[in-house]
């Protein structure tokens, strides 16, 4: 059977999109030019908003079980202990934000968990299979694939390029990839064992007068590996021996023994943004659309959320309503511009050796991403993230708003009034009652009024939550009739 959507790229962005499409019953095929799956830590920081995406996609428990909180970092200057701090202060969960802290998990482990979930839908990533070229018309895309069995032609309704910074899909579309690569700064990244270091901590070794020329060691969960990062100066060879000599010199110790790196790469500041995220029936997502510095842990997370934004819109288009697809490029490109700015600013601080260069605030958590229009005003309006809140059934059992949202549907919340029984197809409708409200059949009670507070809701407030957890619209007018408000999801 021909796929409805063909995805080029089997990394976290592509697999997230494939999961979201497969759970909606969309026929999806996903290919990757690589011969083997990536093995290494690379994007090892999972931001709180991405944890919410993983909650919806059914992989959160596995990600939490395999990963850990960020470890405290111990700094040594000139061989002397200079202090300990965390990159991000640990925050307690709140009713609105159940996952408030970044989570650490090597990227290859995150990808494995996502692939396992995709396999539950009967879909696998096809390795050694690359997009060689394609053409499109008003009805679909004809894609030339090059795989183990030779060339093949595939017809799909849509093509998504999640095929990395060197994206064949982007190049075939002729989309400029605007930005710059700084060849003057090279950083060696990789994964290595380090006998003599306590794996419960991260480390920064440097000289007091050359803070930016230090070496960092960050523990990875699930073993004894550290992710290391060091400037690749002329005096540092990209080998175990060169790294060992560099570490010995900066730590003023000879009892830390590095193993052979299990993965390494030389990174250069490469900050780029595609001029377009869509041409006709072909789309870009993840690194194919935007490439980030590693500072701030934004790249992989932004790509995953590209996929989460695009999945339900592709499904809607395949169901006969293509309007929502028009919002993909403006919504996600604006986010990429903002996130690239955050990561670039953190890189500048790091290069300059600023005292707070390693500190990370909530601006990196991506919980404040919004698609609201510039003229929109209010505490929570269309385009904003839909908060979580605790609920209680009439029988006393508990659940959360995120439980109502989980799945491929949109969710209509009616506060302090009966649920809308005339909701549009693909919309699940719920009544959220306050403690003093009469409880109708199917009503859910807002525990301690948290839902009313989080949504700035009063009796009669109606809010439609998109499948990707953002508000589609809200109305604070009293409900007069089921036809008083439309049910669009875009």
C-alpha positions in Angstrom: 0.0 0.0 0.0 1.3 3.4 -0.9 2.0 5.6 2.2 -0.1 8.7 2.8 2.9 10.4 4.3 6.6 9.5 3.6 9.1 10.8 6.2 12.8 11.2 5.3 14.8 10.9 8.4 14.6 8.4 11.3 15.9 10.6 14.1 13.8 11.9 17.0 11.9 14.3 14.8 11.0 11.8 12.1 10.0 9.0 14.5 7.9 11.4 16.7 6.0 12.4 13.6 5.6 8.8 12.5 4.2 7.9 15.9 1.7 10.7 15.9 0.5 9.9 12.4 0.4 6.1 13.0 -1.8 6.5 16.1 -4.2 8.5 13.9 -4.5 5.6 11.4 -2.4 7.4 8.8 -0.4 5.1 6.5 3.2 6.3 7.1 6.5 5.2 5.8 9.8 6.4 7.3 13.3 6.0 5.8 16.8 6.9 6.8 19.9 7.0 4.7 22.1 5.7 7.5 23.2 2.1 7.6 22.9 1.9 11.4 21.0 3.8 14.1 22.9 6.6 15.8 24.7 5.6 18.9 25.7 8.5 21.2 24.5 11.1 23.7 24.4 14.2 21.5 21.0 15.8 22.4 20.9 14.5 26.0 18.7 17.2 27.5 14.9 16.7 27.3 13.0 19.9 28.2 9.8 20.0 30.3 7.5 20.8 27.3 8.9 17.7 25.4 8.2 15.6 28.5 4.5 16.7 28.1 4.7 15.6 24.4 6.1 12.3 25.5 3.2 11.9 28.0 0.7 12.2 25.2 2.6 9.9 22.9 2.9 7.1 25.5 6.6 7.1 26.0 7.0 9.2 29.1 7.3 6.3 31.6 10.1 4.7 29.6 11.9 8.0 29.3 11.7 8.7 33.0 12.8 5.2 33.9 15.8 5.4 31.7 17.0 8.9 32.5 17.7 11.2 35.4 17.7 14.7 36.7 20.6 17.0 35.8 23.5 16.3 38.1 25.2 19.0 40.1 28.3 20.3 38.5 31.6 20.6 40.5 34.0 23.3 39.2 37.8 23.0 39.7 40.0 26.0 38.9 43.8 25.4 38.8 43.1 22.0 40.5 41.3 23.6 43.4 37.6 23.0 44.2 35.8 26.3 43.3 32.1 25.4 44.0 29.1 23.3 43.1 25.9 24.3 41.3 23.2 22.9 39.0 22.7 24.3 35.5 19.0 24.6 36.4 17.5 24.8 39.9 15.3 21.9 40.7 11.6 22.9 40.8 8.7 21.2 42.4 5.8 20.1 40.2 2.7 22.2 40.3 -0.9 21.5 39.3 -0.3 23.3 36.0 3.2 22.0 35.3 3.7 18.4 36.3 7.1 18.0 34.7 9.0 21.2 35.7 12.6 20.1 35.3 14.8 19.1 32.3 15.5 15.4 32.1 18.8 13.8 31.0 18.9 10.9 28.6 21.3 10.1 25.8 19.8 10.8 22.5 20.3 7.3 21.1 18.3 6.0 24.1 15.5 8.5 23.5 15.5 7.4 19.8 15.3 3.7 20.8 12.3 4.3 23.1 10.6 6.2 20.3 11.3 3.5 17.8 9.9 0.9 20.2 6.7 2.9 20.5 6.5 3.2 16.7 6.9 -0.5 16.4 3.8 -1.0 18.4 1.9 0.5 15.4 3.6 -1.9 13.0 6.0 0.7 11.5 9.8 0.4 11.4 12.5 2.8 10.3 13.9 1.6 7.0 17.7 2.0 7.1 20.0 2.4 4.1 17.1 4.0 2.2 17.6 7.6 1.0 15.4 10.1 -0.9 17.2 10.6 -4.2 14.8 13.1 -5.6 11.1 13.9 -6.0 8.5 15.9 -7.9 5.1 17.0 -6.8 1.8 18.0 -8.2 -1.5 19.2 -6.9 -2.4 15.6 -5.8 0.7 14.3 -4.2 4.5 13.7 -4.3 6.4 11.2 -6.4 9.6 10.2 -4.6 12.6 8.4 -5.9 14.2 6.2 -3.2 17.5 4.5 -3.3 17.7 1.4 -1.0 19.3 -2.0 -0.5 17.2 -3.4 -3.3 18.0 -0.6 -5.7 16.0 2.4 -6.9 12.2 2.5 -6.3 9.5 5.0 -6.9 6.9 5.8 -4.2 3.8 7.9 -4.5 2.6 9.7 -1.3 0.2 12.4 -0.4 2.8 14.3 1.5 6.6 14.3 2.0 8.3 15.4 5.2 12.0 16.1 5.3 13.4 15.4 8.8 16.7 14.4 7.2 19.1 16.7 9.1 21.2 19.7 8.4 22.2 18.4 5.0 18.6 17.7 4.1 18.1 16.3 0.6 14.4 17.4 0.8 15.4 21.0 1.5 18.0 21.1 -1.2 15.7 19.6 -3.8 13.1 22.2 -2.9 15.8 24.9 -3.4 15.1 26.5 0.0 17.9 28.7 1.3 19.4 27.6 4.6 20.3 31.0 6.0 22.9 31.5 8.7 26.6 31.0 9.3 29.2 28.5 10.4 32.1 29.8 12.6 35.2 27.8 11.6 37.3 29.6 14.3 35.6 27.7 17.2 35.7 23.9 17.3 34.5 21.8 20.2 35.1 18.1 20.7 32.1 16.3 22.0 31.7 12.7 22.9 31.0 9.9 25.4 33.7 8.3 27.5 34.3 6.5 30.8 36.3 8.3 33.4 37.7 6.2 36.2 38.4 8.3 39.3 35.3 10.6 38.9 32.2 10.1 41.0 29.4 9.5 38.4 26.8 11.2 40.6 28.4 14.6 39.6 29.4 16.6 36.6 32.8 18.3 36.4 34.4 21.4 35.0 38.2 21.7 34.9 39.9 24.9 33.9 42.6 27.4 34.8 41.4 30.5 36.7 42.6 32.8 33.9 41.2 30.7 31.0 37.7 29.7 32.0 36.5 29.2 28.5 39.3 26.8 27.7 38.2 24.2 30.1 36.8 20.7 29.8 33.4 19.6 31.0 32.3 16.1 32.0 28.6 15.5 32.4 27.3 12.0 33.7 25.0 10.1 31.5 22.3 7.8 33.0 22.2 4.1 32.6 26.0 3.3 32.9 29.3 4.9 33.7 29.7 7.2 30.6 30.3 10.9 30.8 29.5 13.3 27.9 32.7 15.4 27.5 33.0 18.7 25.8 36.3 20.5 25.2 37.6 23.3 22.9 39.6 21.7 20.1 42.6 24.0 20.3 45.8 23.3 18.3 47.3 21.6 21.4 44.4 19.1 21.7 44.3 16.1 19.4 40.8 14.5 18.9 42.0 11.2 20.3 41.8 9.5 23.7 45.5 10.3 24.3 45.1 13.9 23.4 42.0 14.3 25.5 43.7 12.5 28.5 46.7 14.9 28.3 44.3 17.9 28.2 42.4 16.6 31.2 45.5 15.9 33.2 46.8 19.4 32.5 43.6 21.2 33.5 42.6 19.0 36.4 46.2 18.9 37.9 45.5 15.2 38.5 46.8 12.0 37.0 44.3 9.6 38.7 41.4 10.2 36.2 41.7 7.6 33.5 39.6 8.0 30.4 38.5 5.1 28.3 38.3 5.1 24.5 35.4 7.4 23.4 32.4 5.3 22.3 31.2 8.3 20.2 32.7 11.6 19.4 32.3 14.5 16.9 33.8 17.8 16.2 31.2 20.6 16.5 31.4 24.0 15.0 29.0 26.8 15.7 26.5 26.3 12.9 23.4 28.4 13.3 21.0 28.2 10.4 17.3 28.6 9.6 15.4 27.5 6.5 13.7 30.4 4.6 10.6 28.2 4.2 9.3 25.2 6.1 6.8 24.2 3.4 6.6 24.1 -0.4 3.3 22.6 -1.6 3.0 19.1 -0.3 6.6 18.9 1.0 7.5 20.0 4.6 10.7 20.5 6.6 11.1 19.7 10.3 13.9 19.4 12.9 17.5 20.0 11.8 16.4 20.1 8.1 14.7 23.4 9.0 16.9 24.8 11.8 20.3 24.0 13.2 21.1 25.1 16.8 24.2 25.4 19.0 24.2 22.7 21.7 24.0 25.5 24.4 20.6 25.4 26.1 19.5 22.0 24.9 17.1 23.3 22.3 17.7 21.5 19.0 16.3 18.0 19.5 13.4 19.4 21.5 12.4 22.0 18.9 12.4 19.2 16.2 10.2 16.9 18.3 7.8 19.8 18.8 7.8 20.5 15.0 6.7 17.0 14.5 4.0 17.2 17.2 2.6 20.4 15.6 2.6 18.9 12.1 1.2 15.5 12.8 -2.4 16.4 13.6 -2.5 18.9 10.8 -1.4 16.4 8.2 -4.0 14.0 9.5 -6.7 16.7 9.3 -5.7 17.4 5.7 -5.8 13.8 4.8 -9.3 13.7 6.3 -10.4 16.5 4.0 -9.6 19.7 5.9 -6.2 21.1 4.7 -6.7 24.5 6.3 -4.8 23.7 9.5 -1.6 22.9 7.5 -1.4 26.5 6.5 -0.4 27.4 10.1 2.5 25.0 10.4 5.2 27.2 8.8 4.3 30.5 10.5 3.9 28.8 13.9 7.0 26.7 13.9 9.3 29.1 12.0 8.6 31.8 14.6 9.4 29.4 17.4 12.7 28.4 15.7 13.7 32.1 15.3 13.1 32.6 19.1 14.8 29.4 20.2 17.8 30.0 17.9 18.2 33.4 19.6 18.2 31.8 23.1 20.8 29.2 22.1 23.0 31.7 20.3 22.9 34.1 23.3 24.0 31.3 25.6 26.8 30.4 23.2 28.1 34.0 23.2 28.1 33.9 27.1 30.0 30.6 27.0 32.6 31.9 24.6 33.0 35.2 26.5 33.4 33.2 29.8 30.6 35.0 31.6 30.1 33.9 35.2 26.5 32.7 34.6 27.3 31.1 31.2 26.3 27.6 32.5 23.1 28.7 34.2 19.8 27.8 32.5 16.5 29.4 33.3 12.9 28.7 32.4 13.4 30.3 29.0 15.0 27.1 27.9 12.1 24.8 29.1 9.9 25.7 26.1 6.8 25.8 28.4 6.2 29.5 27.4 6.1 28.8 23.7 2.9 30.4 22.3 1.2 30.7 18.9 -1.0 33.6 20.1 -1.3 36.5 17.6 0.5 39.8 18.5 -2.7 41.6 19.2 -4.1 38.9 21.5 -4.5 39.9 25.1 -5.4 37.9 28.2 -3.9 35.5 30.7 -4.6 32.5 28.6 -5.8 32.9 25.0 -5.8 31.0 21.7 -2.3 29.8 20.8 -1.2 29.4 24.4 -0.1 26.1 26.0 -3.0 24.3 27.8 -2.0 23.8 31.5 -2.6 20.7 33.4 -4.8 20.5 36.6 -6.1 17.9 39.0 -9.7 16.7 38.6 -12.0 14.4 40.6 -14.8 12.2 39.4 -18.1 12.1 41.4 -17.0 8.7 42.8 -13.9 10.3 44.3 -11.3 8.9 41.9 -8.8 11.3 40.5 -7.4 12.2 37.1 -5.8 15.1 35.4 -6.6 17.4 32.5 -3.6 15.8 30.7 -5.5 12.5 30.9 -8.4 14.1 29.0 -6.1 15.5 26.4 -4.1 12.3 25.8 -4.8 10.9 22.4 -5.3 12.1 18.8 -8.4 14.2 19.5 -9.2 17.8 20.3 -10.8 18.5 23.7 -13.7 20.9 24.5 -13.8 22.1 28.1 -17.0 23.7 29.5 -16.5 25.3 32.9 -19.4 25.5 35.4 -22.0 24.3 32.8 -23.0 21.0 31.1 -20.7 19.6 28.4 -21.5 20.4 24.8 -23.3 17.3 23.5 -23.1 18.7 19.9 -19.3 18.7 19.6 -17.8 18.3 16.2 -16.3 15.0 15.1 -12.8 14.4 16.6 -13.7 16.5 19.6 -14.2 15.1 23.1 -16.3 17.3 25.3 -16.2 17.5 29.1 -17.8 19.6 31.9 -15.5 21.0 34.5 -17.5 21.8 37.7 -16.5 23.9 40.7 -17.1 22.8 44.3 -20.5 24.6 44.4 -21.7 23.7 40.9 -24.4 21.1 40.4 -22.8 17.8 39.2 -24.4 16.6 36.0 -23.8 13.2 34.4 -20.1 13.0 33.3 -19.1 16.2 35.1 -15.6 16.3 36.5 -14.8 18.4 39.6 -11.9 20.9 39.6 -9.9 19.9 42.6 -9.2 22.9 44.7 -10.3 25.1 41.8 -6.9 24.6 40.1 -8.5 24.2 36.6 -10.5 27.4 36.9 -7.4 29.3 38.1 -5.1 27.9 35.4 -7.6 28.7 32.7 -8.8 32.0 34.1 -12.2 30.5 33.7 -15.6 31.5 35.1 -19.0 29.9 34.8 -19.7 29.4 31.1 -16.1 29.6 29.9 -15.6 27.2 26.9 -12.1 26.3 25.7 -11.1 24.1 22.8 -7.7 22.5 23.2 -5.9 21.4 20.0 -4.5 17.9 19.7 -1.1 19.3 20.3 -2.1 20.8 23.7 -2.5 24.5 22.7 -5.7 26.5 22.8 -7.6 26.7 19.5 -10.1 29.2 20.9 -11.9 30.3 24.1 -15.2 32.0 24.8 -16.2 33.5 28.1 -19.7 34.2 27.0 -22.6 32.3 28.6 -23.6 29.2 26.6 -26.8 30.1 24.7 -26.9 27.3 22.1 -24.6 24.6 20.7 -24.3 26.6 17.5 -23.2 29.7 19.4 -19.5 28.8 18.9 -17.7 27.0 16.1 -15.4 24.1 16.6 -12.4 24.7 14.5 -9.1 23.2 15.6 -6.6 25.3 13.7 
